[in-house]
Amino acid sequence: MQSSPVSAGGADPVSDPDLAARNRLVILLLLVSAFTVILNETIMGVALPRLMKDLNVTANAAQWLTTAFLLTMAVVIPITGFLLQRLHTRTVFTMAMGLFSTGTLICALSPGLAMLIFGRVVQACGTAIMMPLLMTTVMTLVPPESRGKTMGNISIVISVAPAIGPTISGIILNVLDWRWMFWLVLPIGLGALALGYARLQNVTEPRKAPLDLISVPLSALAFGGLVYGLSTLGEGHGSGGAVPVWAPLAVGFVALALFIARQIRLAPQGRALLDLRTFRVRVFSVAVVMMAFCMMSLFGMIILLPIYMQNVLGMEPLEAGLLLLPGGLAMGLMAPWVGRTFDRIGARKLVIPGSVLVCLGLGSMSLLGTGSAIWQVLACHLLLSIGLALLFTPLFTSSLGSLPKDLYSYGSAVIGTVQQVAGAAGIALFVSIMSIRIGTEMGAGAELVDATAAGVRAGFLTGGLISLLMIGASFFVRRPPAIPPTMPGGH
């Protein structure tokens, strides 16, 4: 299939009905596919207690079903900047959905934890490619004055799909074996793959882009070391294990410094794996930092809240999943409205109240205990969900909209990398804080239920304190400025 790139000098989608219809089909197909793959980031949340029992593993081991997924995405996403520059849209889509479907099949057939984690890693490789593909394509096809509305739809994918993952898994676990979480998703993935292969048209023009083979392992060591180091904080309740806690963190920080230095040196030559010149744009930098805080809060909550509801309040997986549904629906219903509002009034009037609500939501969760009522849990979750809904669309639109067109693919890759590293770090940090506090409480003679409640409160309190930084950053978010077509020194 020949490519049909869209450029500034090409046909106007508004005046060309065929082109407009093609663009809508491309974006719709990518949105549906992205929703399917992103859903799997958090579908394991409610299932962790069941898996811990069925597979006879600890919470720290089971958390790697989600952490390994996010970590793999963080390692693979930087490479997508290269893929999107080098390959046709349909080729990249087929690669993404093919990997996702293969990983889903592996998970469905898994006899134990090791193979299940491997399947999640393969799934994550496909998911990692899909999100930058979606965002880069939207930035290419949608004019600036309409991006808020379209990014509102993307926010449904990025925020609502993870939020309702626990609900869907809770419903499945109530009547079926945990493997059905993958058997039921597999036909959807295969259907999207077939439809995309048959109907998806190319919307960008590939060009020769080098792949720096030194940057790839550096990025893996950097992000892998940092997340693994955070995860091991909870092993042995902070006492350490075979590998000292500081070792992977040190490797991660050193590799990250080398990775950043190499990207800065290679960027003027057009050879960077992840073009960090995007951070020269202040609007982009502030929005990316805030997105990191958002993802830490979202994924930390998605892991801790089901543990609290099931292990402290004694709720069934279905009950826990259904209790999280109103928050997910609120995010989905608000996303289009937030997008339209952003197009009218800009970012600051949305992100400042959103940041405050996220902080209040996490702070209120730190007050939950063994005797808390279900309505209190629901109110806390709704508060946090509404806050996140006010944040995602303005941050995505402001960050990518502030970049010149030649950096869209790299900006999407940077955002995706930061999101997944922050999400994995949020999970690792929240679970580690919870594990350390549980160990301390049980060492002092507390019962397991009381100790777990105290551990969950400590995790949410940590999130609340971190979100205070997000409130400060929200005052520096701006509407994207008028930008040049290319970055100075670009290629």
C-alpha positions as CSV (number, residue, x, y, z in Angstrom):
1,M,0.0,0.0,0.0
2,Q,1.4,3.4,-1.0
3,S,1.8,6.1,1.6
4,S,-0.3,9.2,1.5
5,P,1.4,11.6,3.7
6,V,-0.3,14.7,5.2
7,S,1.8,17.8,5.1
8,A,1.3,21.5,5.6
9,G,1.0,22.0,1.9
10,G,-1.3,19.0,1.3
11,A,-5.0,18.9,0.9
12,D,-7.2,20.4,3.6
13,P,-9.2,17.7,5.3
14,V,-12.0,20.1,5.8
15,S,-12.4,20.7,2.1
16,D,-11.6,17.2,1.0
17,P,-14.3,14.8,2.2
18,D,-12.3,11.7,1.2
19,L,-9.3,12.8,3.1
20,A,-11.3,13.8,6.2
21,A,-13.1,10.4,6.2
22,R,-9.7,8.6,5.9
23,N,-8.3,10.6,8.8
24,R,-11.3,9.8,11.0
25,L,-11.0,6.1,10.2
26,V,-7.3,6.1,11.0
27,I,-7.8,7.9,14.3
28,L,-10.8,5.8,15.3
29,L,-9.0,2.5,14.6
30,L,-5.9,3.7,16.6
31,L,-8.1,4.9,19.5
32,V,-9.9,1.5,19.8
33,S,-6.7,-0.5,19.5
34,A,-4.9,1.7,22.0
35,F,-7.9,1.4,24.5
36,T,-7.6,-2.4,24.2
37,V,-3.8,-2.5,24.8
38,I,-3.7,0.1,27.6
39,L,-6.5,-1.7,29.4
40,N,-4.1,-4.5,30.0
41,E,-1.7,-2.3,32.0
42,T,-4.0,-2.5,35.0
43,I,-6.2,-5.5,34.4
44,M,-4.0,-7.4,36.9
45,G,-4.7,-4.9,39.8
46,V,-7.7,-6.6,41.4
47,A,-6.4,-10.0,40.4
48,L,-3.2,-9.8,42.4
49,P,-4.6,-11.2,45.7
50,R,-6.1,-14.1,43.7
51,L,-2.8,-14.7,41.8
52,M,-0.8,-14.5,45.1
53,K,-3.0,-17.4,46.4
54,D,-3.2,-19.5,43.2
55,L,0.5,-19.2,42.3
56,N,1.7,-19.1,46.0
57,V,3.8,-15.9,45.5
58,T,4.3,-12.8,47.7
59,A,2.9,-9.3,47.0
60,N,6.4,-8.1,45.9
61,A,6.7,-10.9,43.4
62,A,3.1,-10.4,42.1
63,Q,3.5,-6.7,41.6
64,W,6.0,-7.5,38.8
65,L,3.1,-8.6,36.7
66,T,2.3,-4.8,36.4
67,T,5.8,-3.4,37.1
68,A,7.4,-5.6,34.4
69,F,4.7,-4.4,31.9
70,L,5.4,-0.8,32.6
71,L,9.2,-1.2,32.8
72,T,9.2,-3.0,29.4
73,M,7.2,-0.1,27.9
74,A,9.7,2.4,29.4
75,V,12.6,0.5,27.7
76,V,10.8,0.0,24.3
77,I,9.1,3.4,23.9
78,P,12.3,5.4,23.3
79,I,12.9,3.1,20.2
80,T,9.4,4.1,18.8
81,G,10.7,7.5,17.9
82,F,13.1,5.7,15.5
83,L,10.3,3.3,14.3
84,L,7.8,6.1,13.5
85,Q,10.5,8.0,11.5
86,R,11.6,4.9,9.6
87,L,8.4,2.8,8.9
88,H,5.0,3.3,7.4
89,T,2.0,3.8,9.7
90,R,0.4,0.4,8.8
91,T,3.7,-1.5,9.4
92,V,4.1,0.0,12.8
93,F,0.4,-0.7,13.7
94,T,0.7,-4.4,12.5
95,M,3.9,-4.8,14.6
96,A,2.2,-3.3,17.7
97,M,-1.0,-5.4,17.6
98,G,0.9,-8.6,16.5
99,L,3.2,-8.4,19.6
100,F,0.2,-7.6,21.8
101,S,-1.8,-10.5,20.6
102,T,1.1,-12.9,20.9
103,G,1.8,-11.8,24.5
104,T,-1.9,-12.2,25.3
105,L,-1.9,-15.8,24.1
106,I,1.3,-16.5,26.1
107,C,-0.4,-15.2,29.3
108,A,-3.6,-17.2,28.6
109,L,-1.5,-20.4,28.4
110,S,0.8,-19.6,31.3
111,P,1.2,-22.4,33.9
112,G,3.0,-20.2,36.5
113,L,4.3,-16.7,37.4
114,A,7.5,-16.8,35.3
115,M,5.7,-17.4,32.0
116,L,2.9,-15.1,32.9
117,I,5.5,-12.2,33.4
118,F,7.1,-13.1,30.1
119,G,3.7,-12.9,28.3
120,R,3.2,-9.5,30.0
121,V,6.5,-8.3,28.7
122,V,5.6,-9.3,25.1
123,Q,2.2,-7.6,25.5
124,A,4.0,-4.5,26.7
125,C,6.2,-4.3,23.6
126,G,3.1,-3.9,21.5
127,T,1.5,-1.5,23.9
128,A,4.7,0.6,23.9
129,I,4.6,1.1,20.2
130,M,0.8,1.8,20.0
131,M,0.7,5.0,22.2
132,P,3.4,7.1,20.5
133,L,1.9,6.0,17.1
134,L,-1.5,7.3,18.2
135,M,-0.3,10.6,19.5
136,T,2.1,11.3,16.6
137,T,-0.7,10.5,14.1
138,V,-3.2,12.8,15.8
139,M,-0.7,15.6,15.9
140,T,0.0,15.1,12.2
141,L,-3.7,15.0,11.1
142,V,-5.6,17.3,13.5
143,P,-5.2,21.1,13.2
144,P,-4.1,23.0,16.4
145,E,-7.6,24.6,17.0
146,S,-9.2,21.2,17.3
147,R,-6.5,19.3,19.2
148,G,-8.1,19.7,22.6
149,K,-11.2,17.8,21.6
150,T,-9.2,15.0,20.0
151,M,-6.8,14.8,22.9
152,G,-9.8,14.5,25.1
153,N,-10.6,11.2,23.3
154,I,-7.0,10.1,23.8
155,S,-7.3,10.9,27.5
156,I,-10.2,8.4,27.6
157,V,-7.8,5.8,26.4
158,I,-4.9,6.8,28.6
159,S,-6.8,7.5,31.8
160,V,-10.1,5.5,31.6
161,A,-8.7,2.3,30.2
162,P,-6.3,1.8,33.2
163,A,-9.1,3.0,35.6
164,I,-11.7,0.4,34.5
165,G,-9.1,-2.4,34.1
166,P,-9.7,-3.5,37.8
167,T,-13.5,-3.4,37.3
168,I,-13.3,-5.7,34.2
169,S,-10.9,-8.1,35.9
170,G,-13.1,-8.2,39.0
171,I,-16.2,-9.1,36.9
172,I,-14.2,-11.9,35.1
173,L,-12.7,-13.3,38.3
174,N,-16.1,-13.5,39.9
175,V,-17.2,-16.2,37.5
176,L,-14.1,-17.5,35.6
177,D,-10.5,-18.5,36.1
178,W,-7.9,-15.7,35.9
179,R,-6.6,-16.9,32.5
180,W,-9.9,-15.7,31.0
181,M,-8.7,-12.2,31.5
182,F,-6.5,-12.9,28.5
183,W,-8.7,-15.4,26.5
184,L,-11.5,-12.7,26.3
185,V,-9.1,-10.0,25.2
186,L,-7.3,-12.1,22.5
187,P,-10.1,-12.0,19.9
188,I,-10.3,-8.2,20.2
189,G,-6.6,-7.9,19.6
190,L,-6.7,-10.2,16.7
191,G,-9.7,-8.5,15.2
192,A,-8.1,-5.1,15.5
193,L,-4.9,-6.5,13.9
194,A,-6.9,-7.9,10.9
195,L,-9.0,-4.7,10.5
196,G,-5.9,-2.5,10.7
197,Y,-4.0,-4.6,8.2
198,A,-6.9,-4.4,5.7
199,R,-8.1,-0.8,6.2
200,L,-5.4,1.3,7.8
201,Q,-3.8,3.7,5.4
202,N,-0.3,5.3,5.8
203,V,-0.4,9.0,6.8
204,T,3.3,9.8,7.2
205,E,6.3,9.6,4.9
206,P,9.1,7.4,6.2
207,R,12.6,8.7,6.0
208,K,16.1,7.3,6.7
209,A,16.7,7.5,10.5
210,P,19.7,5.8,12.2
211,L,19.4,3.6,15.3
212,D,22.1,4.3,17.8
213,L,22.9,0.9,19.2
214,I,24.7,2.3,22.3
215,S,21.7,4.3,23.4
216,V,19.4,1.2,23.4
217,P,21.2,-0.7,26.2
218,L,21.9,2.5,28.1
219,S,18.1,3.3,28.2
220,A,17.4,-0.2,29.4
221,L,19.9,0.0,32.2
222,A,18.8,3.5,33.2
223,F,15.1,2.9,33.4
224,G,15.4,-0.7,34.5
225,G,17.9,0.0,37.2
226,L,15.8,2.8,38.7
227,V,12.5,0.9,38.8
228,Y,14.1,-2.3,40.0
229,G,15.9,-0.4,42.8
230,L,12.6,1.1,43.9
231,S,10.9,-2.3,43.8
232,T,13.6,-3.9,46.0
233,L,13.0,-1.3,48.7
234,G,10.1,-3.4,49.9
235,E,11.8,-6.7,49.8
236,G,12.4,-7.9,53.3
237,H,10.6,-4.8,54.5
238,G,13.6,-2.6,53.6
239,S,16.3,-4.9,55.0
240,G,17.7,-5.7,51.5
241,G,18.3,-9.0,49.9
242,A,20.9,-10.7,47.7
243,V,21.4,-7.5,45.8
244,P,21.9,-4.3,47.9
245,V,19.1,-1.8,47.4
246,W,21.6,1.0,46.4
247,A,23.2,-1.1,43.6
248,P,20.5,-1.1,41.0
249,L,19.6,2.5,41.8
250,A,23.2,3.5,41.4
251,V,23.5,1.7,38.0
252,G,20.2,3.3,36.9
253,F,21.3,6.9,37.8
254,V,24.7,6.4,36.2
255,A,23.2,4.9,33.0
256,L,20.6,7.7,32.9
257,A,23.3,10.3,33.1
258,L,25.3,8.7,30.3
259,F,22.1,8.2,28.2
260,I,21.1,11.9,28.5
261,A,24.6,13.0,27.7
262,R,24.7,10.8,24.6
263,Q,21.3,12.0,23.4
264,I,22.3,15.6,23.7
265,R,25.5,15.0,21.7
266,L,23.7,13.0,19.0
267,A,20.6,15.3,18.6
268,P,22.3,17.9,16.3
269,Q,23.4,15.1,14.0
270,G,19.9,13.7,13.8
271,R,21.0,10.4,15.4
272,A,19.5,10.6,18.9
273,L,17.4,7.7,20.0
274,L,15.3,10.1,22.1
275,D,15.7,13.7,21.0
276,L,15.9,15.6,24.3
277,R,15.8,19.0,22.6
278,T,12.0,18.7,23.3
279,F,12.9,19.8,26.9
280,R,14.2,23.2,25.6
281,V,10.5,24.1,25.3
282,R,9.4,25.2,28.7
283,V,5.7,24.4,28.2
284,F,6.6,20.8,27.2
285,S,9.0,20.4,30.2
286,V,6.5,21.5,32.8
287,A,3.7,19.4,31.4
288,V,5.9,16.3,31.2
289,V,6.9,16.7,34.9
290,M,3.3,17.0,35.9
291,M,2.3,14.0,33.9
292,A,5.0,12.0,35.7
293,F,3.3,12.9,39.1
294,C,-0.1,12.1,37.6
295,M,1.0,8.6,36.5
296,M,2.7,7.9,39.9
297,S,-0.6,8.8,41.6
298,L,-2.8,6.8,39.2
299,F,-0.9,3.6,39.1
300,G,0.0,3.6,42.8
301,M,-3.7,4.0,43.6
302,I,-4.7,1.3,41.1
303,I,-2.4,-1.2,42.9
304,L,-3.0,-0.2,46.6
305,L,-6.7,0.5,46.6
306,P,-7.7,-3.1,45.5
307,I,-5.3,-4.5,48.1
308,Y,-7.0,-2.4,50.8
309,M,-10.5,-3.2,49.7
310,Q,-9.9,-7.0,49.6
311,N,-7.4,-7.6,52.4
312,V,-8.6,-5.0,54.9
313,L,-12.3,-4.6,54.2
314,G,-12.8,-8.2,53.0
315,M,-14.5,-7.3,49.7
316,E,-14.7,-9.8,46.8
317,P,-12.8,-9.0,43.6
318,L,-16.1,-8.2,41.8
319,E,-17.1,-5.8,44.6
320,A,-13.7,-4.1,44.6
321,G,-13.8,-3.8,40.8
322,L,-17.3,-2.3,40.7
323,L,-16.4,0.2,43.4
324,L,-13.7,1.6,41.1
325,L,-16.1,1.8,38.1
326,P,-17.7,5.2,39.0
327,G,-14.3,6.9,39.0
328,G,-13.4,5.4,35.7
329,L,-16.7,6.4,34.2
330,A,-16.3,10.0,35.6
331,M,-12.9,10.3,33.9
332,G,-14.4,9.0,30.6
333,L,-17.4,11.3,30.7
334,M,-15.4,14.4,31.6
335,A,-12.6,13.9,29.0
336,P,-14.5,15.3,26.0
337,W,-15.7,18.3,28.0
338,V,-12.3,19.0,29.3
339,G,-10.9,18.9,25.8
340,R,-13.5,21.4,24.5
341,T,-12.9,23.6,27.5
342,F,-9.2,23.5,26.9
343,D,-9.7,24.7,23.3
344,R,-11.6,27.7,24.8
345,I,-9.7,28.7,27.9
346,G,-6.3,27.0,27.8
347,A,-4.6,24.8,30.4
348,R,-4.0,26.7,33.7
349,K,-7.7,27.1,34.7
350,L,-8.0,23.3,34.4
351,V,-4.7,21.9,35.8
352,I,-4.6,24.1,39.0
353,P,-7.9,22.8,40.4
354,G,-7.1,19.3,39.0
355,S,-3.9,19.2,41.0
356,V,-5.6,20.3,44.2
357,L,-8.3,17.6,43.8
358,V,-5.6,14.9,43.2
359,C,-3.8,16.0,46.4
360,L,-7.1,16.0,48.4
361,G,-8.0,12.6,47.0
362,L,-4.7,11.0,48.0
363,G,-4.7,12.8,51.3
364,S,-8.2,11.5,52.1
365,M,-7.2,7.9,51.1
366,S,-4.4,8.1,53.8
367,L,-7.2,8.4,56.4
368,L,-8.9,5.1,55.4
369,G,-8.8,2.4,58.1
370,T,-10.3,-1.0,59.1
371,G,-13.6,0.6,59.9
372,S,-14.1,2.9,56.9
373,A,-17.4,2.8,55.1
374,I,-17.7,1.9,51.4
375,W,-19.0,5.3,50.6
376,Q,-15.8,6.9,52.0
377,V,-13.7,4.7,49.7
378,L,-15.9,5.7,46.7
379,A,-15.8,9.4,47.6
380,C,-12.0,9.3,47.8
381,H,-11.7,7.5,44.5
382,L,-14.1,9.9,42.7
383,L,-12.2,12.9,44.1
384,L,-8.9,11.6,42.7
385,S,-10.5,10.5,39.4
386,I,-12.1,14.0,38.7
387,G,-8.7,15.6,39.5
388,L,-6.9,13.4,37.1
389,A,-9.6,14.0,34.4
390,L,-8.9,17.8,34.7
391,L,-5.2,17.1,34.2
392,F,-4.6,14.6,31.4
393,T,-6.0,16.4,28.3
394,P,-4.5,19.8,29.0
395,L,-1.1,18.3,29.8
396,F,-1.0,16.1,26.7
397,T,-2.3,18.9,24.4
398,S,0.0,21.6,25.8
399,S,3.1,19.4,25.8
400,L,2.9,18.1,22.2
401,G,1.3,21.2,20.8
402,S,4.3,23.3,21.9
403,L,6.7,21.3,19.8
404,P,7.6,21.8,16.1
405,K,6.3,19.2,13.7
406,D,9.7,17.5,13.2
407,L,9.8,16.6,16.9
408,Y,6.2,15.2,17.3
409,S,7.4,11.6,17.2
410,Y,10.2,12.2,19.7
411,G,7.9,14.2,21.9
412,S,5.4,11.3,21.9
413,A,8.2,8.9,22.8
414,V,9.5,11.2,25.6
415,I,6.0,11.5,27.1
416,G,5.4,7.8,26.8
417,T,8.7,6.9,28.4
418,V,8.2,9.4,31.3
419,Q,4.7,8.1,31.8
420,Q,5.7,4.4,32.1
421,V,8.8,5.0,34.2
422,A,6.7,7.2,36.5
423,G,3.9,4.6,36.6
424,A,6.3,1.8,37.4
425,A,8.1,3.9,40.0
426,G,4.7,4.9,41.6
427,I,3.7,1.2,41.9
428,A,7.2,0.3,43.3
429,L,7.3,3.2,45.7
430,F,3.7,2.7,47.0
431,V,4.1,-1.0,47.5
432,S,7.5,-0.7,49.0
433,I,6.3,1.9,51.6
434,M,3.3,-0.3,52.3
435,S,5.5,-3.4,52.8
436,I,7.9,-1.6,55.1
437,R,5.1,-0.3,57.2
438,I,3.3,-3.7,57.4
439,G,6.6,-5.2,58.6
440,T,7.1,-2.6,61.2
441,E,3.5,-2.9,62.5
442,M,3.6,-6.7,62.6
443,G,6.9,-6.6,64.4
444,A,5.2,-4.5,67.0
445,G,2.5,-7.2,67.5
446,A,-0.3,-5.8,65.3
447,E,-2.7,-8.2,63.5
448,L,-2.3,-8.6,59.7
449,V,-5.4,-6.7,58.8
450,D,-4.5,-3.7,61.0
451,A,-0.9,-3.8,59.7
452,T,-2.1,-3.8,56.1
453,A,-4.4,-0.9,56.7
454,A,-1.5,1.1,58.2
455,G,0.7,0.1,55.3
456,V,-1.9,1.3,52.7
457,R,-2.3,4.6,54.6
458,A,1.4,5.2,54.6
459,G,1.5,4.6,50.8
460,F,-1.3,7.0,50.1
461,L,0.2,9.6,52.4
462,T,3.5,9.4,50.5
463,G,1.5,10.0,47.3
464,G,-0.3,13.0,48.8
465,L,3.0,14.6,49.8
466,I,4.4,14.0,46.3
467,S,1.2,15.6,44.7
468,L,2.0,18.9,46.6
469,L,4.8,19.3,44.1
470,M,2.3,18.9,41.3
471,I,0.2,21.8,42.6
472,G,3.3,24.1,42.5
473,A,4.1,23.0,38.9
474,S,0.5,23.6,37.8
475,F,1.0,27.4,38.0
476,F,3.6,27.2,35.3
477,V,1.5,25.4,32.7
478,R,0.7,27.6,29.6
479,R,-1.2,27.3,26.4
480,P,1.1,26.2,23.6
481,P,2.8,29.2,22.0
482,A,3.1,29.9,18.3
483,I,5.9,27.6,17.1
484,P,8.2,27.3,14.1
485,P,7.8,24.4,11.7
486,T,11.2,22.9,12.8
487,M,13.4,23.1,15.8
488,P,16.6,25.2,15.3
489,G,19.4,22.9,14.5
490,G,16.9,20.2,13.4
491,H,17.2,17.7,10.7
